[in-house]
Every structure is written in C-alpha cells, then in structure tokens.
Amino acid sequence: MSEQVNRRRFLKMAGVGAGTLGAAAALGSRVPTLASSTSGDVSMGGMVMPRSPMGQMDPAEMDRLHGEVVQMFLDNVGKDPNFWLPAMEPEMDGDVKVFRLEMTDIEWETAPGMKFPAYAYNGTVPGPTIRVTEGDTVRIIATNNMRESHAIHFHGMRVPNSVDGVPFVTQPPIKSGETMTYEFTIRNPYGTFMYHSHHNAAEQTAGGLLGAFIVDPKDRSMEPEYSAEYTMVLNDTQLGYTINGKSFPYTQPIVAKLGDKIRIRYMNEGFMIHPMHLHGIDQLVFQKDGHNLPVPYVADTINIAPGERYDVIVDCYELGVWAFHCHILTHAESPGGMFGMVTVLIVQE
C-alpha cells in the first residue's frame, strides 16, 4: 500500500476498537453467516442473500456479524498491494511500446472463503493496467493458454478495424495455444478506456478477462490538478459484486490527506448499472467515456452503466472514514454485514 496508514489511527478514526469488534482471526476463511429464510434465499453476486421477514435475525447476532466483517476489512488493510491496479511496464522495440498478455484459466478468491473458477490476463483479475500516452504506437502480444478461444477488444479505442477484436468479424479467434499480435497508434484523446474479451464475453469478461487501458495526455496541464489517482473496475455476476476483482472485506481503502485532490476512474465491466456513492464528500465529474465534459458537474452518486467510464475529482476537505459503495443496496449489504461493492475513503491529517 503506497499510502501508509497507521492501523491504530484507522481504528480510532473509524470509531471502533479491536475489542469491540472481536478478533477477525477467529473467523478463519469463513464467510459471515447469513440468516436462514423460510421464504427462500436468492443468490446475490455469489453470496446468499436471505429474503426474510424483518426481525428474524437476532439483533445482537446481526451486530456481531456486521462488526466482524468490518474487522476483517481493517485486518486486510495494506495486504493487497496490487488492488489499485498498477500499470504494466512495457518493453520497448524502438519507439513501439510492447505489452504481453497471457490468458489462463484460474481460481480466483474475491472474499474470505469465496473462490470461483475464473479467467485471467497475466494471472490477475482485473488484468494489468495498460498505460500509454497520446500518439504512442503500442503492440499487444496475446497468448491464449485457456481451454477456450479468445479475442481482445479495446473498448472505446480508435483502432483500425482489423484489430477491433471481434472473432469472425474482424479476425479469427485466438485458439488455445495460439498467439496474436495487435498493433495500433493511439489516436484517442487522453482518457479512461478498457480492454476485455469479445469471445464468449458474457462468461469470459464477467469471469475476469478485463482490464483498464489509460491514455495520458502529452501535456499534463490539460487535466485538472490532483495528487493521486485510483481506478475502480466494477464487475458483477460470475465472480459476485466486485471492485477491482475483490469483494468487501477484501477491498482496500483509498487513503488521502486533508486538502488532497484525488482522481477516480470508474469503469463498468459488468451486466448491471452501479450507482457509486461516496459519503460526506462531493465528486466533480469532468470526463465520460474518455471525453472531457463541456460542463463538469458535482454529484455524490455517479450512475455507471455497463461499458461506461466516468472520471471524477474528489476534493478531500473533510476528515474521517467515509463509506464508499454501490447504492443498489443488495450489491453492498446484507443481514450478515457489508459485502460486495464497498470500500472507504480515509481522509487524515
């Protein structure tokens, strides 16, 4: 974790203590237990959500479970250095930036004890961030070591039709054991884009074959001022409700100092709309789908449809630990505690 946060201070700011919440270690890899239901349970993004009459769960038990899952989140702070999707280091072939992607079948853990069959670029979900600059020439060498065929689509990118990544339309599928090279010059203005599967995409993209593709400006002064940036890749269905491939309590916090301005890049790779809500602090929306908005606007909830990207600036003007989550509440909280698309923004002195 690049911004170190003292755990004791975190607990103090959160207004909780280890004694109050109990030892997360005692949970092992157990998923927080949910109430049983006589009216029938329903699967919500990989976690069983009970449809139960109000008051069925003992209130003290509900409080205990909510506390335990928050403690698990606290105990996990700083333990996933790749959560915020560091950029992949390219190889250089003259002036060409070369990125190598290997597609594999894996098992991926999104939360304690919740493991799923998945697909991955370079062994991670999401895949590594591809980061380039306006005008760069890039070469992506894709090797398919999955059982299924594959193709990569560069979502929102202005590319030659031959590298648009749609099997039997613009290319043959990359069969198991084969390699294909995509090469193009960046013609997009700077902004936030994505790459993902376009072959059996309802399973492959939802199952992990997705990643961020960021184009930086040649002239940094063209962008708003900010001191740090974070990418949130939203996904649902196959691996549950996730931010950057993880569900709460395995997500990581954003840590900032009072007065910092941070950039958040949202991208929705799922099947559902996700209204991302930040408590206590406004978000300035200044870019959509890789294009600057003629009139930026302020919101506390950004409604992100599948395929959309939004870029926002958060001015960290208020101290505290601020909840940050999808506001479709069945994507974020259950009788057994918070789960899914939840993290926090910590603003400290």
Secondary structure, DSSP 8 states (H G I E B T S, - for coil): --S---HHHHHHHHT--HHHH--GGGGTT--------TT-EEEETTEEEE---TT-S-HHHHHHHHHHHHHHHHHHTTS-TTTT--B---EEETTEEEEEEEEEEEEEEEETTEEEEEEEETTBSS--BEEEETT-EEEEEEEE-SSS-B-EEEET----GGGS--BTTTB--B-TT-EEEEEEE--S-SEEEEEEE-SSHHHHTTTT-EEEEEEE-SSGGGS---SEEEEEEEE-STT-SEETTB-BTSS--EEEETT-EEEEEEEE-SSS-EEEEESSS-EEEEEETTEEEEEEEEESEEEE-TT-EEEEEEE--S-EEEEEEESSGGGTEETTEE-BSEEEEEEE-
